[in-house]
Every structure is written in structure tokens, then in C-alpha cells.
Amino acid sequence: MAATISQKLGALSYVLFFSAGAWCWLLFFALLYLGGFYTRTLLALYCAYIWFGPGSTPPRTGSATPFLRGLWVWRKCAEYCPMTLVKTAELDPEKTYVFGFHPHGIISMSAFISFATEALNVSKKFPGIRFYMLTLVQNFYIPFIRDFVLAHGMCDCARATCLHLLTRGKGNAIVLCVGGAREALLAQPNHFEIVLGRRLGFVRIAVQTGSALVPVLSFGENNMYLVAKPEDGTFTARLQRNLLKLLGLGFPIFRGTGMVLSSIGMLPYQGPIHVVVGAPIDVPKFDGDINSEEGKRAVSEAHAKYVAALRGIWDAHKGHYALERKGTLKIVDLPPAAALRH
Ligand SMILES: *[C@@H]1O[C@H](CO)[C@@H](O)[C@H](O)[C@H]1NC(C)=O
């Protein structure tokens, strides 16, 4: 079904938000240039706070404002795809949770809409759970955007922040796009390439805090854009890899559709997205040294269970939600023995 203007506006709002890193700088320099003495003083104080002051160190924890999480544009954005949140198990509000979200896709729209807004009624679906979507530390150095993400209850993904959130209260859940920028570069329509094999950080946090791990697989996130995948060894491929190393950011080359013309634009293509939230995997709390042999074993056991659970979601739902899949769920960087299993 063709999208209505309001649904397109919803999707556009998210694209603008995701690319805000760029235009917030423009706004900042425009204000600096055009502003008078007071504006410039305020901007200077603000920057001092976010770059050198208390705002420059973790934990940077937001407090969610129901108004922003409930914004009309986010609901329209969910309708645009349309997007659904599929619950497969209850979550006990007496526990804490580490959610892993896969795949990152180009703009992680379904992660944000599912867990940083109420467009899919996440708080009603999982009563008593407070969701903290985590994002790159880099975002918190950019004027204005940091306050916008904080007001959605988003936090930085530093270790200190994760530990803080998970020891502060029952019912807290952090949500991480585990594969990050590297996974963004692998996003291709109907492909499921997940960067997870060597990502142990989020599991370590679950083990240290005794939080349950919850795998989330988004069917459709990778279908939103047409992505050019440069051949290995070409200039573009090397540039992407170097930017990834240098800045920790992925710069995929992609094409979407437009508000007016369908042939050009940054809007994602329409297509159903099903965000499947798996059953929680209980992880016993490990109090000793996490870098000891015993600690490492606890982490790798929990990681193996997590990988198996993610494959379980794939097997159970690919027949409904990934009808046009090309190949199977591919987990990148797994040790050879585990990779052979499928
Ligand atoms: C969310 O809840 C409201 C009120 O209960 C309901 O009208 C709406 O359809 C729900 N939205 C979704 C996407 O489930």
C-alpha cells in the first residue's frame, strides 16, 4: 500500500533524526555566526559542559520523557513500513536485562522505534520494564542531538553506563545494536549477516550484573535501502574500512526513495518489519575477576547460549517474516567449530 503523506513525514522525521549529527553542527555554527553576545555565551557554556564538564563523562543517562517517546511522528514512522513488535515470552520486572538487537541495518530504525519510543507500545507489552536504548559515545559530543537522545531515555554505551543502569534498579533493560557500524556495512536487502562472533562486551556485562540476555532479530531492517557493496580491495572498500577504524562510524553507500519522486531520496523503501523479541536467557551472576579463566568461561558459555537462541528465533520465524530471504542467517567471526554447525 502506498504511504500517506503523514506516514512519509514520520519516516522522514526519523531519517532527519538519524542524520542529525550532520545538521546539528550546521545549526550550531549558524547560531554561533548569527547570534549575539548572549547566544554565543550560552553556546560556549553549553559546549564547555558537554566537552569538558560533567556532560563529557559516562554515565550519560537520559530520562525518558513520555511526550517525546509518544510523538505522533514516531507512530506514523512505524505505520510507514509497517512495523510490528513480536513478543515471544514474558519478562519478569524483578530482573534486569541486556537486549542485543540485530541487524543494525543502515539507520537502525526498527531498534529506535521499538525501544526508544512508544510507537509499538513496548511499555505496555512488557509491563514494569524500563528500556534504555544505548548509542555511540560520539553522539554525546554533538550539540543539541545529545539532549534529544537523552530525552528519549537513550544513554551512551560505555561500560560504566551499562553497569550503572543494570545495578541501579530492577526492571531496567539496556538495548544494544551489537554489530554496530561494521554490521551496517554488511546490510543488504534480504540478507542476514550478523557481526556477533567476537562481540563479547555485552555478554560480559550481563555476566557481571547477573542480567538476563534477550536476543532480538529484526526481520526487514536490512530491506529499507539498496546498498552498494564495493568489491574487496577497491578504493571505496578501503575508504569505508579506514573510516570505520578511524571514526568508529560506517559510511555505507545506499539509495532510498523520496517524499515526492520515488527515484531519488533518503526515505527508506516501504516494507514490513517484524521485530521479534526472543525469550530471556538467564545468566548467573559472576562476582570474581571477569578476566580470569573462570570468568572467561562464564562469558563464553553465555555467549554460546545467546548465539543458539538467536538462531532459534531465525529458525522459528524465517518462514513467516523472511519469505524472500537470500541464504540463511550468517554469523560473522564465529570460531570455526561453531560456524560449521549450520
Ligand atoms: C497501542 O496501544 C493503543 C492503546 O491501547 C492502541 O490504540 C494502539 O493500536 C496500539 N498500537 C500498536 C502498534 O499496537
PDBQT file of the ligand as one rigid body, heavy atoms in Angstrom, charges set to zero:
ROOT
HETATM    1  C1  LIG A 401      -1.005   0.857  21.229  1.00  0.00    +0.000 C 
HETATM    2  O1  LIG A 401      -1.988   0.989  22.231  1.00  0.00    +0.000 OA
HETATM    3  C2  LIG A 401      -3.080   1.835  21.854  1.00  0.00    +0.000 C 
HETATM    4  C3  LIG A 401      -3.991   1.994  23.063  1.00  0.00    +0.000 C 
HETATM    5  O2  LIG A 401      -4.161   0.820  23.765  1.00  0.00    +0.000 OA
HETATM    6  C4  LIG A 401      -3.784   1.218  20.650  1.00  0.00    +0.000 C 
HETATM    7  O3  LIG A 401      -4.858   2.050  20.250  1.00  0.00    +0.000 OA
HETATM    8  C5  LIG A 401      -2.794   1.078  19.520  1.00  0.00    +0.000 C 
HETATM    9  O4  LIG A 401      -3.388   0.447  18.407  1.00  0.00    +0.000 OA
HETATM   10  C6  LIG A 401      -1.569   0.279  19.946  1.00  0.00    +0.000 C 
HETATM   11  N1  LIG A 401      -0.595   0.316  18.893  1.00  0.00    +0.000 N 
HETATM   12  C7  LIG A 401       0.083  -0.759  18.474  1.00  0.00    +0.000 C 
HETATM   13  C8  LIG A 401       1.028  -0.555  17.348  1.00  0.00    +0.000 C 
HETATM   14  O5  LIG A 401      -0.068  -1.865  18.969  1.00  0.00    +0.000 OA
ENDROOT
TORSDOF 0
